[in-house]
Amino acid sequence: MKATRPIPPRSALVLAACALLVLAFAPAQYFGRQQDDVLYLIGARALAMGRYCLLTSPGCPPLTMINPAWPALLAPLARLTDHAGPFQAVAALFLAAVPAALWAWLRRRTDETTALLAACLFASSPLVLSQSGVVMSEAPFTLALLALLTAAEAGRALPAGLAAAALLLTRTAGVAALPALAVFLKKRGPRDAALAILPPVLAFGAWSAWSWSKIHSVEKFDMFSFTYGAEPLLKLQRVVLSNAGYYASEWGGCFTPPSRSSGALAAALGALLAALALRGLVLALRRRRDDPAALALAGTALMLGVWGWQYERYLIPLLPLLLWALAAGLGRAAKPALAALLVLQLGAQTLPRLGRPSPWAEPELAKTYAWLAARPGALLGSAEPVRDGWLSGLPSRALPRAESDEDFAAALKAARVTFILRVDGQNYGLEADETAAPRRELERAYRRLEDPKFFRKLHEEPAERAAVYEPR
């Protein structure tokens, strides 16, 4: 491990350019596109009011679906405004800080040029830039992860424990990075082990206890079991193979023209990069079995491999670790290879998009939302109720689970749902798995809407593949 070095002027200029590049793409998406961004804003507003519940749904049900750290960071802003713009600006600033944090961590493990190249690859990645200004938790999560690694590698137990607690309270996925704390279990003694382990255990224990007190479960673990259903071993094989292909293609596609970013070339390039990163991971573990970065990478990659949902943004917190492992796997060829990848990424993806309007500047369902917004006082039911309710200006509920058509219609009437929104062809992160229980549940609900005995179609927007129904 290298000692902290002064910041060379060249590095300061490059890192400033990295931050400006990230900011130049904000906002990369309209507010609400991912639903969770709305949840984080609502969570911040609720915390500013002294609550933690879904303000846009009748009865204000508890916000057990999102961990509270990111909303807590946004809560002071929520005291001043509820407009999305300032929240998008803050989110962009958090993401713009990650390249510098990556460089600061990596330069302790490698040379200055390699650390700078990794920071530039992160800042110019289309995976990252597509999330600039999006009010999601990937940026604070990645910063907490880098803080955890920095503290663990320096042998600072309490800062590592606090960073691990922040990681878990930002996203439950932080559990996969906790092996990075193994360094305190073997060598540092019981006091340091306690200082490192107790903060995340207590923090996540408190969050889990609160969640259990409200809904008798911890939602992310519920989602995992719900996805795998009754045949977990067979399903596991399908999920792992599908995820490996998907994420290899997403990473490799960063270095190809957009027209080739989801084909065989992208998948092959991503697989090659992953193989080199795996080599770096193995070499790191051979040198030091409790290497915090290696253990965090292994744990996070394993979790991403078995998680049933697929989103390209899941790669963002993993990207710093992948870039480190890739550099380690390349050895002496790291600098020229990373420089070549940077040229490919800038030329094929980043610079052609710079200054152009975002492809996600407007909601895909703009006309449908306008039709709904013209009918105030209604209660909307949908598969993405928080997003759809926010963008249509209506209170909303999720579609109920039911065994029969009659029960489904009765549950909607009992909840006093006025309109039901059906949207075909949207990405819910489950498109690669036709057997996923949430996907089958949604398809069953949409089929039930076609029964004229229980529902009537009120409005349709064929170009948006959307329709609005009402219960009879």
N, C-alpha and C positions, 0 to 999 in steps of 0.2 A: 504494500500500500504506500502510495506516495504522499508526502506531506503537502499541505496546501501551498500553492505557489501564487505569486502576484498575477494579476490579470494583465496580459499583454494588450497593448492598444489594438492590435489586429483582432484579437479575440473579442474585445468589447465592441468593435465595429461590426463584426460578423454576427454576434449575438443580437445587437440592436436591429440589424437587418432581418434576422429571423423573427424577432418580435413584430416588426412592422409588417412582414409578409403575412403572418397569422392575422394581424388586425385588418389587413387590406381585404381579407375575404369575409369579414363580418358585416352583417349577419349572413351566414351561408344558407340558412333555411328560414322560412317563415316560422314565427312563434306558434308552437302547438303541433308541428308536424310529427313529433315523436311521442306525444302525449305526456311522457314523463317530465318534459320541460314545463308543461303546465302544472303538473303535480308539485314540482319544486317551488314554483312561484306561489301556488296556493298554500303549500306548507310554510313558506316564509311569512305569508300574510297571517296564517293561523297562529304561528308562534308569536308574531308581533302583537296579536290580540290575546295572548296568554292561553292558547289552545293548540291542539295538534290534530285537526280533523279536516275532512273534505268539505270545504265551505260551499262548494257548488252542488252538493247533493243533498236532498231532503234528509233532515235528521242529523246532518254533519257527522257521518260515520268516521271512526278513527283512521288516521293516515298510517296504517300499518304496512302499506305497500312500499313506502320509501323511507329509507333511514334518515335520521334527522340532522346530520352534520351539515350537509350542503344547504338545506333550508335555514338552519341556524345562522350560517354565514351571510345569507341573503336577508335575514329578518330585519336588520337595521335599515336596509334600503326599503323594505316593505312598509316601514313606518312612514316613509316619505311619499311613496307612490305605488300604484298598482299597475302602471303602464309597463308593457313588456320591454320597451326600448332600453331603459336603464339596466334592467336585469341582463339583457343581451350584451350590453357594453361590459358589464362586470364579468360575465362569463368569458367574453373574448380576452379580457385582460388576464384572467386566470390561465387560459390556454396559452397566451403569448408568453407567460412566465415559464412554461415547461421546458422549452429548449435550453434556456440558461440553467435551469435546475438540472437537466440531463447532463449538460456540459460540466457543471460544478461537481456532480457525482462521478462522472466517467473520467475526468482528468486525474482523479486520485488513483485510478486503476490502469491508466494507459497514458500515451503521450498527448500533447496539446492538440496536434493536428487531427488525430483520430477522434478525440472528443469533440472537436469543432465540426468535423464531417458528420458525426452522428447527430449532433444538434441540428445541423442544416438538413439532413435527411428527414429528421422528425418534423421540423418546421415546414418543409416543402411537401410533405406527404399529402396526397389527396385525401387519405383517410382522416388526417388531422384537419386539413383546411375545410373539409365538408362539414365540420362541427364547430367552426369558428363562430363565436357569438351565439351558440345554441346553449340554452340554459339547462345543460345536462351535467352529470356528476363526474364524467371522465377526467376533466382537467384537475379538480381538487383531489380526486382519487390518485391520479398519477403523481401529483406533488407530494401527497402523503406517503406514497410508496417510495419515492426517491428519498424523502426524509428518513423513512424507516431504514433503508439500505445504508444511507450515509451514517446514521447513528450506530447501526449494528456493526458496520465495518470498522468504525472507530472505537468500538467497545464501550459505548455510552449507553448504559442500561436503561435509565429512566427516560431519556429522550426517545430511545427506540420503542419503549413501551407506550409512551404517549402517542408517538406516530402510528403505532399499530392500532391503538384505540381509535384514533381519528380515521384510520383506514376502514375499520369495521363499521364505524358509525356513519361513514359516507356510503359504503356499499358492502353488503354481506359477502360479496365476492372476495373481499380482503382476507377471508379465512384462508384462501389458497396461498397467500403470501406469508402467512405466519411461520412457516418453516425457517424463514430468515432469522428468527429469534433463537434458533438452535445453538448459535455461537455462545449464548449466555448459559445454556444448560450444561455444556461440557467443561468449559474452562474458567468461567468467571466467578464461580462460587455461588452459594445459596442466596446471598443478599442480592447480587446482580440478577440472578435468575428471577427472584421475586419481583424486583423493580421492572424487569422487562415483561414478565408474563402477567402480572396482576392487572395492570391498566387495561389491556384489551379484554381480559376475562371479565373484569368488573363492568366495563363499558358495554360490552355486547350482552353480558348477562342482564344488566339493567334494561337494555332495549328489548331483549327477548321476553323478559318478565312483563314489561309494560304491554308488549304486543299480545302475549298470552292472556293477560288480564282482560284484554278487549275482545279478542276473537278466538281464544283458545287454540292458537297456533302461531308459528312464526312463518310469515307468508312465503319467503323465498324457498324454504325447505318444503313447504306445501306444494309450490310450483314444481319443484323437482320430482316429487313423488307422483304428482298428477300427470306429468309429462310421460313418465315411464310406464305407468299403469300396471297391468297384471303380468307382463312378460318382460321383466327388466333386463335379463341377460341377452335375449335376442334383440331387444330394442337398443341396448348399449352398443352392440356391434354396428348396427345401422347408423346410430348417431355419431359414433367416433369416425367412421369412414366418411360420412357426409360432411362432418365438421372439418376433417383434415383437408378434403378437397376444396371446401368453400374458403377456408382461411388461407390456404396456399394460393388459391386464385386471387383473393383480395390483395394479398401482399405482393405477389408477382405482378398483378395488374397495375401497381403503382409505377412500374417502369416500362410500360408498353403504351402505345397510342390508345385512346379511348375505345376505338373500334375493335381492339384485340384484348381489352382488359378483363374479359370474362371467359376467354376461350382456352384452348389447350396450351398456347404459348404462355399465358399468364400463370396457369396452374403449374406448368413445368418449371418456369422460372421461380415461382414461389416455393416449390418443392426443393429445388436446388439450394435456395437461400436457407430454407428450414434445415436441410441436411448439414449445411455449413455451420449454422447456429447450434445444432445438436452436437457437432464436433467440438465447438467451443465450450459448450456446457459440460461435456464429458471431460475435456482437458482441465477445466476449472475444478471439477469435483475430484479429479485425480490429484491435483495439487493440494486441495483443501476440501475435505468432505463436508465441512460446515460453512462453506462459502455462502454468505447471505444472498448474494445476487443469483447464484446458481440454484439454490434451493427455492427462492421465490419464483424464478423462471419455471422450474420444473413443476412446482405446485400450481402456478397460474395456467400454464399450458395444459396440464392435466385437467383442471377444472373446465377450461374452455373446450376441451375435447369432448367432455361428457355432458355439457349443458345443452339442453334441448332446443334452445332458441339460437338463431343465427343473425347477428347484426355486425356489419363491418366496424362499427364504432367500438366493439369489444376489443379490437386489436390495439386501440390507442394506448391503454395502460401497459400492454405487453410490449409495445414497440421499443421503448428504451432498453428493456432487457434483451429483446431480440437483436437490436443493433449492437449492444455490447457483446453478446455471444457470437454474433456474426463476425465482428472484428477479431475476437479471440480465435474463432475457427479458421479465419483467413491467415492468421499469423503475420508474417512479413509482407504478405500481399494486401494487408488490410487497407492501407492508405490509398494505393491506386485503385483497388476494387471499390471502396466506398466512394471515391471521387467519381469513378465511372458510373456508379449507380446514381449519384447525385445529378450528373449531367443528363442521364437518361430520364430521371424523374422530372427534372426541371423542363427539359425539352419536350417530353411527350405529354406531360400532364399539367404541371404547375403554371408555366409561363403562358401557354395557350389559353388558360382559364382566367388569368389575371386581368382584372378590369372589366370582365364580362358579367352580365347579369346572372344571378344564381338560377339554376334550373328549378330550384324549389322556392322561388320568390313569392309565389301565390299558392293558396290552398288548392289542392286538386278538386275539392268539392265546393268551390266558391259559389256556384249557382245554387247548389242544394242548401248550403248554409244561409244564403240570402233568403231563400224561400222560407226556411225555418225561422230566421230572425224576424220575418214579417208577421210572425204569429206568437207574440209574447204571451206569457202565462202558461204555455204548454210545458209538459215534462217529457223529456226525451230519453228513450232507451236505445242503446247502441252497443256494439262490440268494443268501441273505444270511447266510453261515455265522457271522460274528462276532456279530451281534445274536442270531440264533437259538440259537447255542451258549451265549452268556452268559445269556440269559433262561431257558434250559432247564437250565443247569448242566452241559452236556455239552461235551467237546472237539468240534471241528467242522472240516470241510473244505468248500471250494467244490465245486460240481458240476463234473465234468471236461468239457472239450470233446472231442468224438469224432465221427468221420465216419459211424459206423454204430451200430445198436442194440447189436450184439455188443461193439463196442469200448467203448461207454458203460458197459455192464454189467460188462465185464471191468475197466475202469479203477476203478470203484467197489469191486469185490471186491479188486483189488490194493491199494487204499488202506485196506482193512479197514473200510469204512463199514458200520455196522450198520443205521442208519435213514436214509431220505431224506425230507425234508420238502418237500411241495408246497403252495404257497399261491397261489391264484388271485385276481386282482383287486387285487393290491397295487400301490402306486405306486413304480416304480423310476426315475422321471424320464424315461421314454422312451415314455409313453403316447400322445403326439401323433404319434409317428413309427412307423408300422407296419412300415417297411422297415429299422429300426435293427438292425444285426447282433447286438448283445447281446440285444435283445428276441427276435429270431428264434431265437437259440441257446437261450434259456430256454424258449420255446414248444416247440422240438424236444425238449428234455430232458424236459419234462412229458409230451409225447406218448409218449415211450419208456417212461415209468413205467407206462403203461396196457397194455403188452405182458405178458400173464401168463406167457409163456415165460421172462422174465427177472426179473420183479418181482411181489411180492405185497403187496396193501394190508393193513396191519395195523390201522389206526385212522383214523377220520374224524370231523371236527367240521364238519358242514354249515353251521352258523351262522357259523363262522369261515372258511369256504371253504378249509379246510386238511385235508390227509390225510398220513399217514405210511406209507411203503412200506419193504420190506426186499428186498435182492437175493436171488434164489433160488440 
